[in-house]
């Protein structure tokens, strides 16, 4: 469980996920170009127990979703 009591910057989340899980592995990462015009700059698709958890970082927001398998 992740509880956020204050704001987290997208770069903070990205640095944590990269240090913990390595390079981004989500589907959007395969579609991105190496410039700043991407809508989604990085994304992670992770497994947590019986759930799939998805993180996607845009310029100013983090989008998350979770679903049970």
Phi and psi restraints in degrees (value plus and minus 20) as a CYANA .aco file:
   2 UNK   PHI    -137.3   -97.3
   2 UNK   PSI     101.4   141.4
   3 UNK   PHI    -135.1   -95.1
   3 UNK   PSI     104.2   144.2
   4 UNK   PHI    -130.0   -90.0
   4 UNK   PSI     101.4   141.4
   5 UNK   PHI    -123.7   -83.7
   5 UNK   PSI     -26.0    14.0
   6 UNK   PHI    -166.1  -126.1
   6 UNK   PSI    -197.4  -157.4
   7 UNK   PHI     -95.9   -55.9
   7 UNK   PSI     123.3   163.3
   8 UNK   PHI    -138.0   -98.0
   8 UNK   PSI     116.2   156.2
   9 UNK   PHI    -100.7   -60.7
   9 UNK   PSI     129.7   169.7
  10 UNK   PHI     -74.8   -34.8
  10 UNK   PSI     -56.9   -16.9
  11 UNK   PHI     -86.3   -46.3
  11 UNK   PSI     -53.2   -13.2
  12 UNK   PHI     -85.4   -45.4
  12 UNK   PSI     -64.8   -24.8
  13 UNK   PHI     -84.5   -44.5
  13 UNK   PSI     -64.5   -24.5
  14 UNK   PHI     -79.2   -39.2
  14 UNK   PSI     -67.2   -27.2
  15 UNK   PHI     -81.5   -41.5
  15 UNK   PSI     -61.0   -21.0
  16 UNK   PHI     -84.0   -44.0
  16 UNK   PSI     -69.1   -29.1
  17 UNK   PHI     -83.6   -43.6
  17 UNK   PSI     -59.9   -19.9
  18 UNK   PHI     -86.9   -46.9
  18 UNK   PSI     -60.7   -20.7
  19 UNK   PHI     -86.7   -46.7
  19 UNK   PSI     -56.3   -16.3
  20 UNK   PHI    -103.6   -63.6
  20 UNK   PSI     -59.5   -19.5
  21 UNK   PHI    -139.9   -99.9
  21 UNK   PSI     -23.0    17.0
  22 UNK   PHI      69.6   109.6
  22 UNK   PSI    -177.3  -137.3
  23 UNK   PHI     -83.7   -43.7
  23 UNK   PSI     130.5   170.5
  24 UNK   PHI     -75.7   -35.7
  24 UNK   PSI     118.9   158.9
  25 UNK   PHI    -144.8  -104.8
  25 UNK   PSI     -11.3    28.7
  26 UNK   PHI     -96.5   -56.5
  26 UNK   PSI     145.3   185.3
  27 UNK   PHI     -82.8   -42.8
  27 UNK   PSI     -58.7   -18.7
  28 UNK   PHI     -82.0   -42.0
  28 UNK   PSI     -46.4    -6.4
  29 UNK   PHI     -85.4   -45.4
  29 UNK   PSI     -49.5    -9.5
  30 UNK   PHI     -93.9   -53.9
  30 UNK   PSI     -42.8    -2.8
  31 UNK   PHI    -111.2   -71.2
  31 UNK   PSI     -35.6     4.4
  32 UNK   PHI     -93.6   -53.6
  32 UNK   PSI     132.8   172.8
  33 UNK   PHI    -121.2   -81.2
  33 UNK   PSI     144.6   184.6
  34 UNK   PHI    -108.8   -68.8
  34 UNK   PSI      38.2    78.2
  35 UNK   PHI    -169.9  -129.9
  35 UNK   PSI     159.4   199.4
  36 UNK   PHI    -108.1   -68.1
  36 UNK   PSI     -15.6    24.4
  37 UNK   PHI    -104.0   -64.0
  37 UNK   PSI     -18.0    22.0
  38 UNK   PHI     -90.9   -50.9
  38 UNK   PSI     120.8   160.8
  39 UNK   PHI     -92.5   -52.5
  39 UNK   PSI     -66.1   -26.1
  40 UNK   PHI    -129.5   -89.5
  40 UNK   PSI     101.3   141.3
  41 UNK   PHI    -106.1   -66.1
  41 UNK   PSI     -48.9    -8.9
  42 UNK   PHI    -179.3  -139.3
  42 UNK   PSI     134.5   174.5
  43 UNK   PHI    -174.1  -134.1
  43 UNK   PSI     127.9   167.9
  44 UNK   PHI    -144.9  -104.9
  44 UNK   PSI     117.4   157.4
  45 UNK   PHI    -138.3   -98.3
  45 UNK   PSI      92.9   132.9
  46 UNK   PHI    -142.5  -102.5
  46 UNK   PSI     135.3   175.3
  47 UNK   PHI    -127.3   -87.3
  47 UNK   PSI     111.1   151.1
  48 UNK   PHI    -152.1  -112.1
  48 UNK   PSI      77.4   117.4
  49 UNK   PHI      44.7    84.7
  49 UNK   PSI    -140.4  -100.4
  50 UNK   PHI    -117.0   -77.0
  50 UNK   PSI      -3.7    36.3
  51 UNK   PHI    -142.7  -102.7
  51 UNK   PSI     131.8   171.8
  52 UNK   PHI    -123.6   -83.6
  52 UNK   PSI     109.9   149.9
  53 UNK   PHI    -139.3   -99.3
  53 UNK   PSI     114.0   154.0
  54 UNK   PHI    -144.4  -104.4
  54 UNK   PSI     111.4   151.4
  55 UNK   PHI    -141.9  -101.9
  55 UNK   PSI     112.4   152.4
  56 UNK   PHI    -153.0  -113.0
  56 UNK   PSI     110.5   150.5
  57 UNK   PHI    -128.9   -88.9
  57 UNK   PSI     102.6   142.6
  58 UNK   PHI    -121.9   -81.9
  58 UNK   PSI    -189.4  -149.4
  59 UNK   PHI     -82.4   -42.4
  59 UNK   PSI     -56.8   -16.8
  60 UNK   PHI    -148.1  -108.1
  60 UNK   PSI     -23.0    17.0
  61 UNK   PHI    -157.0  -117.0
  61 UNK   PSI     138.9   178.9
  62 UNK   PHI    -135.9   -95.9
  62 UNK   PSI     108.8   148.8
  63 UNK   PHI    -127.8   -87.8
  63 UNK   PSI     113.7   153.7
  64 UNK   PHI    -149.5  -109.5
  64 UNK   PSI     131.5   171.5
  65 UNK   PHI    -171.7  -131.7
  65 UNK   PSI     137.4   177.4
  66 UNK   PHI    -165.5  -125.5
  66 UNK   PSI     121.0   161.0
  67 UNK   PHI    -165.4  -125.4
  67 UNK   PSI     126.2   166.2
  68 UNK   PHI    -102.1   -62.1
  68 UNK   PSI     125.6   165.6
